[in-house]
Amino acid sequence: MGIVKEQMLDNGIMLTKAGDLINWGRKNSLWWMGFGLACCAIDTIMMVNSARFDADRFGILLRNTPRQSDLMLVAGTVTHKMAPMIKQLYEQMPDPKYVIALGSCAINGGPFYYDSYNVVKGVDKVIPVDVYVPGCPPRPEAVMHGIEKLKEKIMARGQIELLKSK
């Protein structure tokens, strides 16, 4: 596409676009709010924060309020009773905001899809989802991979907007 991201000068000065610098800061300081609804919250979200996987070293910090979070991890079965709360918390998050759906229950209703009237058939029916991490429960490695994919989307965001304007 011919877009030069950064240029290094002889005297150690690097030139880049402001949008790329802002997106670099966004991708390296994701503050997430866990929205655990079932077993995925305990099995996966707690493991991602354990010493073995240590999400903090990737710049991903847990916040307990939506007003300080830019990433929502939805893990577990979304019911029709809980869907308005998910939407309200999503709307309280500042822009830009991102969502990762963890586990088959959050993605498409899981094993409760066919025999339960109170289960939403995926959290994407309530709020927009950026990355899906499949599994029941998903492995912490898969969650870290999903976060890396989200970081790639964040960095490509400015380039996509630039290409659309041409």
ROZA-459323 format. One record per residue: residue in three letters; x, y, z of N, C-alpha, C in turn. Coordinates in steps of 0.001 Angstrom, whole numbers, padded with zeros to 6 digits, always signed. Layout:
N
ALAXYZXYZXYZ/...
// end
This chain:
166
MET+000809-001183+000000+000000+000000+000000+000862+001259+000000/GLY+002114+001112+000303+003029+002224+000174+002990+003226+001311/ILE+002381+002892+002432+002311+003813+003557+003561+003633+004406/VAL+004340+004706+004553+005542+004651+005380+005120+004930+006814/LYS+005370+003983+007713+004941+004129+009098+005879+005017+009892/GLU+007176+004819+009724+008128+005625+010476+009410+005755+009676/GLN+010139+006814+009957+011378+007077+009242+012425+007491+010264/MET+013577+006865+010202+014662+007150+011130+015641+008104+010458/LEU+015935+009216+011121+016911+010168+010597+018293+009836+011135/ASP+019324+010481+010581+020706+010188+010959+021022+010524+012412/ASN+020393+011532+012959+020736+011974+014305+019896+011307+015404/GLY+019248+010178+015092+018510+009439+016106+017085+009906+016305/ILE+016586+010759+015454+015205+011234+015553+014339+010376+014649/MET+013194+009964+015173+012275+009147+014398+011057+009984+014049/LEU+010635+009930+012798+009445+010622+012342+008336+009604+012128/THR+007141+009943+012575+005981+009084+012368+004741+009955+012348/LYS+003612+009360+012011+002354+010095+012002+001765+010098+013414/ALA+001049+011145+013735+000447+011254+015066-000559+010133+015311/GLY-001328+009751+014284-002299+008675+014437-001649+007344+014779/ASP-000486+007065+014155+000222+005817+014470+000750+005835+015897/LEU+001210+006985+016356+001710+007110+017723+000576+006936+018739/ILE-000576+007522+018451-001727+007391+019348-002204+005938+019394/ASN-002285+005287+018220-002703+003878+018188-001693+002984+018883/TRP-000402+003306+018784+000622+002544+019494+000400+002648+021005/GLY+000077+003846+021483-000212+004023+022906-001467+003277+023327/ARG-002482+003289+022478-003726+002577+022798-003508+001074+022880/LYS-002748+000522+021949-002580-000935+021935-001687-001423+023070/ASN-000826-000571+023581+000082-000987+024647-000396-000607+026043/SER-001596-000058+026148-002136+000261+027472-003634-000009+027506/LEU-004002-001250+027241-005409-001627+027307-005824-001823+028763/TRP-006844-001122+029170-007398-001291+030508-008706-002038+030333/TRP-008759-003252+030862-009919-004075+030601-010822-004206+031805/MET-012082-004415+031486-013094-004662+032498-013634-006056+032230/GLY-013447-006935+033159-013948-008286+032999-015421-008343+033317/PHE-016184-008957+032446-017605-009143+032696-017856-010640+032691/GLY-017580-011264+033820-017687-012710+033928-019077-013128+034329/LEU-019679-013970+033518-021046-014404+033767-021147-015869+034165/ALA-020114-016650+033928-020185-018087+034227-018774-018631+034409/CYS-018618-019903+034103-017370-020610+034388-016170-020060+033627/CYS-016364-019459+032456-015228-018889+031705-014526-017796+032495/ALA-015276-017079+033312-014679-016002+034098-013655-016553+035078/ILE-013981-017648+035705-013056-018222+036685-011937-018971+035984/ASP-012290-019794+035008-011284-020621+034346-010314-019807+033507/THR-010788-018800+032830-009957-018100+031860-009449-016756+032354/ILE-010351-015886+032764-009934-014533+033149-009000-014571+034347/MET-009288-015425+035314-008405-015525+036482-007042-016094+036101/MET-007019-017026+035162-005743-017597+034718-004907-016588+033945/VAL-005551-015752+033139-004809-014746+032361-004099-013780+033300/ASN-004667-013523+034461-004047-012617+035427-003101-013313+036392/SER-002964-014624+036275-002068-015331+037187-000615-015076+036802/ALA+000277-015516+037659+001705-015275+037437+002223-015997+036197/ARG+001618-017105+035836+002109-017859+034682+001889-017112+033372/PHE+000752-016457+033220+000442-015777+031965+000622-014266+032068/ASP+000383-013671+033215+000714-012296+033557+000389-011282+032467/ALA-000885-010928+032363-001328-009961+031360-000742-008574+031594/ASP-000320-008281+032812+000239-006956+033115+001488-006651+032296/ARG+002262-007660+031975+003489-007399+031213+003200-006980+029782/PHE+001968-007209+029314+001566-006759+027984+000867-005403+028033/GLY+000822-004781+029185+000177-003487+029320-001323-003571+029492/ILE-001823-004736+029906-003252-004948+030067-003558-004936+031559/LEU-004243-003912+032010-004511-003749+033435-005995-003876+033713/LEU-006345-004517+034807-007735-004691+035219-008242-003423+035887/ARG-009380-002942+035432-010077-001819+036054-011460-002315+036440/ASN-011988-001832+037526-013289-002298+038003-014427-001358+037663/THR-014168-000374+036854-015210+000560+036468-015190+000738+034952/PRO-016353+000839+034329-016370+001018+032874-015846+002388+032442/ARG-015885+003353+033314-015453+004705+032942-013942+004816+032782/GLN-013196+003832+033258-011742+003822+033106-011271+002705+032187/SER-012184+001978+031574-011829+000806+030764-012040+001099+029286/ASP-011201+000499+028459-011418+000593+027023-011574-000779+026375/LEU-011494-001842+027166-011663-003205+026667-012597-003963+027612/MET-013621-004580+027034-014529-005408+027827-014337-006864+027411/LEU-014032-007715+028382-013951-009154+028150-015258-009769+028637/VAL-016075-010247+027715-017336-010882+028074-017111-012381+028071/ALA-017288-013008+029233-017041-014439+029379-018238-015092+030030/GLY-018843-016036+029346-019941-016783+029939-021245-016609+029189/THR-022279-017228+029728-023596-017248+029108-024308-015920+029315/VAL-024693-015285+028233-025420-014013+028291-026907-014322+028245/THR-027630-013937+029282-029075-014151+029315-029788-012852+028933/HIS-031065-012982+028599-031850-011800+028238-031994-010849+029423/LYS-031942-011389+030623-032033-010550+031818-030750-009739+032029/MET-029594-010297+031638-028307-009628+031835-027928-008726+030661/ALA-028513-008915+029500-028145-008170+028295-028263-006645+028459/PRO-029325-006109+029087-029371-004649+029248-028230-004101+030115/MET-027779-004869+031097-026661-004412+031929-025358-004391+031132/ILE-025174-005397+030282-023976-005418+029433-023973-004201+028518/LYS-025117-003916+027913-025223-002761+027012-024978-001455+027763/GLN-025510-001335+028966-025319-000118+029758-023847+000080+030118/LEU-023176-000980+030546-021754-000870+030866-020937-000532+029629/TYR-021295-001119+028488-020591-000820+027238-020749+000660+026874/GLU-021948+001189+027044-022187+002595+026709-021478+003545+027668/GLN-021174+003108+028876-020467+003950+029837-018965+004006+029581/MET-018452+003083+028751-017019+003070+028459-016677+004227+027513/PRO-015511+004860+027705-015123+005942+026799-014682+005390+025439/ASP-014808+006216+024419-014348+005830+023077-012860+006032+022963/PRO-012137+005253+022206-012541+004039+021514-012651+002880+022494/LYS-013615+002017+022245-013841+000873+023129-013853-000401+022306/TYR-013401-001470+022944-013239-002748+022262-013876-003842+023108/VAL-014315-004925+022430-014959-006051+023112-014347-007351+022594/ILE-014026-008240+023530-013597-009593+023193-014603-010550+023825/ALA-015163-011437+023007-016091-012459+023493-015306-013732+023756/LEU-015360-014209+024993-014599-015389+025408-015525-016580+025595/GLY-015232-017668+024911-015961-018906+025114-017166-019052+024213/SER-017585-020283+024047-018689-020563+023131-020017-020003+023635/CYS-020192-019868+024931-021442-019313+025453-021590-017832+025095/ALA-020507-017074+025201-020566-015658+024855-020632-015458+023346/ILE-020050-016373+022588-020020-016225+021135-021360-016583+020506/ASN-021951-017737+020890-023191-018155+020226-024194-018849+021146/GLY-024082-018720+022422-025024-019346+023342-024554-020672+023896/GLY-023516-021244+023301-022928-022486+023808-023881-023654+023794/PRO-023769-024543+024774-024642-025721+024803-026090-025376+025149/PHE-026351-024138+025541-027698-023716+025921-028459-023110+024746/TYR-027859-023134+023563-028430-022484+022387-029797-023043+022013/TYR-029956-024366+022021-031171-024985+021504-032255-025205+022547/ASP-031880-025449+023795-032889-025858+024765-033171-024819+025834/SER-032851-023576+025584-033083-022554+026602-033602-021279+025954/TYR-034739-020821+026404-035359-019630+025823-034751-018335+026355/ASN-034036-018387+027479-033562-017169+028119-032126-016807+027761/VAL-031487-017533+026842-030094-017288+026490-030024-016491+025201/VAL-029238-015417+025227-028990-014632+024026-028057-015447+023131/LYS-028334-015490+021871-027564-016315+020932-026274-015614+020502/GLY-025538-015112+021461-024271-014431+021203-024309-012997+021694/VAL-023219-012561+022303-023162-011203+022842-023137-010166+021724/ASP-022808-010585+020492-022805-009635+019383-024215-009198+018986/LYS-025239-009837+019538-026617-009375+019349-026912-008173+020245/VAL-026053-007950+021246-026264-006868+022213-025286-005718+021972/ILE-024015-006029+021839-022969-005024+021618-022042-005518+020504/PRO-021354-004599+019815-020424-005043+018765-019186-005703+019363/VAL-018759-006802+018738-017607-007568+019215-016470-007420+018205/ASP-015259-007184+018707-014089-007031+017849-013369-008350+017615/VAL-013207-009163+018660-012457-010412+018564-013237-011508+019287/TYR-013284-012676+018652-013916-013851+019245-012829-014844+019631/VAL-012893-015375+020859-011952-016392+021318-012769-017641+021632/PRO-012719-018667+020748-013543-019859+020953-012966-020794+022006/GLY-013811-021691+022466-013399-022698+023439-014409-022806+024551/CYS-014351-023904+025276-015243-024094+026408-014496-024817+027517/PRO-013868-024121+028406-013518-022703+028375-012302-022479+027480/PRO-012125-021269+026981-010932-021006+026162-009668-021039+027014/ARG-008593-021521+026427-007308-021568+027136-006767-020153+027298/PRO-006020-019903+028353-005418-018578+028535-004512-018180+027370/GLU-003850-019161+026737-003031-018858+025566-003886-018313+024432/ALA-005097-018857+024287-006005-018376+023244-006475-016961+023545/VAL-006693-016649+024817-007085-015296+025193-005960-014315+024892/MET-004729-014693+025217-003591-013814+024917-003442-013628+023408/HIS-003699-014695+022632-003663-014579+021177-004762-013639+020686/GLY-005953-013723+021277-007045-012821+020921-006710-011372+021230/ILE-006026-011142+022344-005611-009782+022687-004575-009273+021696/GLU-003672-010147+021261-002689-009743+020237-003382-009422+018917/LYS-004419-010168+018550-005185-009868+017339-005906-008527+017466/LEU-006406-008237+018671-007043-006935+018896-006021-005811+018750/LYS-004810-006020+019250-003765-005008+019099-003436-004763+017632/GLU-003432-005829+016818-003211-005660+015380-004333-004832+014756/LYS-005580-005069+015180-006704-004291+014664-006592-002829+015069/ILE-006129-002580+016283-005980-001198+016747-004939-000473+015911/MET-003815-001126+015634-002766-000493+014834-003209-000288+013384/ALA-004014-001189+012841-004476-001062+011458-005620-000066+011319/ARG-006192+000333+012420-007363+001212+012399-007090+002534+011691/GLY-005995+003190+012022-005671+004470+011404-005365+004325+009931/GLN-004732+003216+009543-004408+002993+008145-005670+002746+007339/ILE-006621+002035+007886-007881+001765+007180-008632+003075+006947/GLU-008709+003922+007991-009392+005205+007835-008696+006062+006788/LEU-007356+005997+006728-006601+006754+005749-006894+006245+004346/LEU-006962+004932+004175-007241+004363+002865-008669+004665+002410/LYS-009631+004696+003327-011018+005004+002970-011155+006448+002514/SER-010329+007345+003039-010453+008756+002672-009893+009057+001285/LYS-009069+008137+000737-008491+008370-000599-009449+008033-001703/
// end
